[in-house]
Amino acid sequence: MKDPNAFVRDHLNTFKGKIDTLEVSPHGFKAIRDILKDPSFNYENIKTKSTAAAGLCDWIINIVGYYDVVVQVEPKKIAVASA
């Protein structure tokens, strides 16, 4: 990767905002579910290979959890706003 800081700044740090505005396709989140079920896909295990990869693994696990919450809450926000 040529510039890891730019990757974090331009892609990872802005991804939450894309989830908040529902700009992200659910397809990618469906595709990652099988990988998340793998018991070896966790921070501690990946850290034995690479600390950078472990950080990315941790980010993936957390952003999927965040996405799940947003998807559950957004219809409720819409219902409250229309009530």
For each residue, the residues with C-beta under 8 A, 3 or more apart:
1: 4 7
2: 6
3: 6 7
4: 1 7 8 52
5: 8 9
6: 2 3 9 10
7: 1 3 4 10 11 12
8: 4 5 11 12 13
9: 5 6 12 13 14
10: 6 7 13 14
11: 7 8 14 15
12: 7 8 9 15 59
13: 8 9 10 16
14: 9 10 11 17 18
15: 11 12 18 19 24 63
16: 13 19 20 63 66
17: 14 20 21
18: 14 15 21 23 24
19: 15 16 22 23 24 63 66 67 70
20: 16 17 70
21: 17 18
22: 19 70 74
23: 18 19
24: 15 18 19 28 29 67
25: 28
26: 29 30 71
27: 30 31
28: 24 25 31 32
29: 24 26 32 33 64 67 68
30: 26 27 33
31: 27 28 34
32: 28 29 35 36 60 64
33: 29 30 36 37
34: 31 37 38
35: 32 38 41
36: 32 33 41 60 61 64
37: 33 34
38: 34 35 41
39: 42
40: 45
41: 35 36 38 45 46 57 61
42: 39 45 46 57 61
43: 46 47 54 55 57 58 61
44: 47 48 54
45: 40 41 42 48
46: 41 42 43 49 50 53 54 57
47: 43 44 50 51 53 54
48: 44 45
49: 46 53 54
50: 46 47 53 54
51: 47 54 55
52: 4 55 56
53: 46 47 49 50 56 57
54: 43 44 46 47 49 50 51 57 58
55: 43 51 52 58 59
56: 52 53 59 60
57: 41 42 43 46 53 54 60 61
58: 43 54 55 61 62
59: 12 55 56 62 63
60: 32 36 56 57 63 64
61: 36 41 42 43 57 58 64 65
62: 58 59 65 66
63: 15 16 19 59 60 66 67
64: 29 32 36 60 61 67 68
65: 61 62 68 69
66: 16 19 62 63 69 70
67: 19 24 29 63 64 70 71
68: 29 64 65 71 72
69: 65 66 72 73
70: 19 20 22 66 67 73 74
71: 26 67 68 74
72: 68 69 75 76
73: 69 70 76 77
74: 22 70 71 77 78
75: 72 78 79
76: 72 73 79 80
77: 73 74 80 81
78: 74 75 81 82
79: 75 76 82 83
80: 76 77 83
81: 77 78
82: 78 79
83: 79 80
